[in-house]
Each structure stands twice: as structure tokens, then as C-alpha cells.
Amino acid sequence: MTRSTVRLIPKEASGMIDQEHSEILRRYIELDDAILHAHGSPQIIDAARRLVKMLLLHLSAQERSLEQSSKKNLIPELQTLEAGLMHEEVYAALRVRGLCRRWMSSQTDREERGVSLIQ
């Protein structure tokens, strides 16, 4: 998936969700750029920390407002990765990137199927 094909923000979503999704996408791009342009471990880890923080904020709020019956809860996995980042483990940054890419893809799939993020 390339940046040009990522459509993260659903047309029908509220302004709050739009802003959060835009911020997640912006932070994902920062992490992706840091990795692709070999900016060094400290910059990669910092970008991953910012992305994890935003994802946790968004998913925690979403979990409170929606029943997550069949949806895999990503929060424990993000918390584990956050702990790895605190120990400056670069592999955790790479895992954050992959997890975020899958999450963005699932959001895009939901949008294309017409499933509202706000129920």
C-alpha cells in the first residue's frame, strides 16, 4: 500500500474522527519516512512513539464509544510495542508501522463497504 492509495478518512465520519485519522496518517507518514530515509534509530523510535500514542488515544476513545464485539482489540499489542519503544527497540518501530498499515487498510475497507465508524 502506498501513501497515494491510503484513503483513511471516511466521508461520513464526524470532525473528531476525521482529525484523529488525519493525525494518525500524518504520524504514520513520519515513521515511514524515517524508516525509508534511514534517519537513524532515535528518530525512528521517536516517530513510532508518537504514532503509538495517537493510535492508543484513538482506539481507547473508540472502544469506549463502540462495542468491539468481533473486532480484534489492538490496545494490548500497542501497549507491548510501546514498552519495546521505551527500551529503544527498533524492531518495535517496524512492528508499529506494519500494525498501523493493517489498521489503516481495515479502515479503508470499512469505508468502501459503507460501514460507518460511528454507530
N, C-alpha and C positions, 0 to 999 in steps of 0.2 A: 504494500500500500504506500503510495507516495503522498506527499503533502497536498498535491493538487487534487487527489481523489478523495481526500478526507472531507466529508460533509458532516460535521459534528453537531451543528445546531439545528434542531427541528424547527420548521416554520411556525408551528402552532405553540411552541413552548413559551412559558412566561419569561419576562425580562430577567428575573433572577437566574433561572436555569440557563438562559442564553449567555448571561455574563459569566456564570461559572464554567460552562462548556467552552466559551471563548478563552477563558483564563487557563483551563486545562490544556487546550490545544496550543496556546502560546507557550506554556511551560514544557509541553512535550517537544515542541519545535526547538526550544532552547537546549533541551537534553540531547535531542537528535543531532543538532548542530555541534554541540560539544564533543559528542562521540565521533561523528563523521569527520570533523576537522581536527581531531586529536589535540584538543585543548589542554589535556593533562588531567590526571586523576582528581585534583582538588576541584577544578571547575566542573567536571563531570558529576562528581559526588554532590556538589552544591546544587546543580541543576536538578539532579534526581531527588534531592531532599525537598526542594520547592515543589516539584511535581507530586511527590507522595503526600505532602502536606495539603495541597489543593484537592487531590483525589479523596483523601480521608475526610476532609471538610465536606466535600460534595456528597460522598457516599453516606456519611453519617446523617446528614440532613435528609437525604433521600430515604434512607432506611427508616427514619422516624416518621416520615410522611406517607410512606407506601408499605404495604405488606410485601415482603420479599419471599413469597411462598416457594416459587420454583427457581428463583434467581440465586446463583452462587454468590455467597457473601464474600466479597473481596477484602473486607476490612482486616481480618486476621492475617491474610497474606501480605497486605500492605504494611501492617504493623511489624511483621517479621522482617520485611525488606527495610523498613525504617531503622530497625535495630542494627541491621547489617551496615547501613549507611553511616550510622553513628560510629561504627568501628572502621569507617572508611574503606569498606569492601567494594571494589569496583564492580565485581560480578553482580552485586545487588543493584547497582545503577542499570546494568544491562537488563536484568530481570524486570525492573520497574518499566523500562522502555517497552519491553515485549508485552507486559501486562497492560500497560496503557494503550498500546496499539490494538490489542484484542478488545479492550473495553470500548475504545472509540469505534471499532468496527461493529461491535454489537449494538452500539447506539445508532449508528448509521443504518444497520439492518432493521432496527425497530422503526426508525423514521420511514424507511422505504416500504415497510409493511403497513404503515399507517397507525402504529401503536403509539399512543400518547405517552409521554414521560410523566405527565401529571394526570392522575386518575381520580 
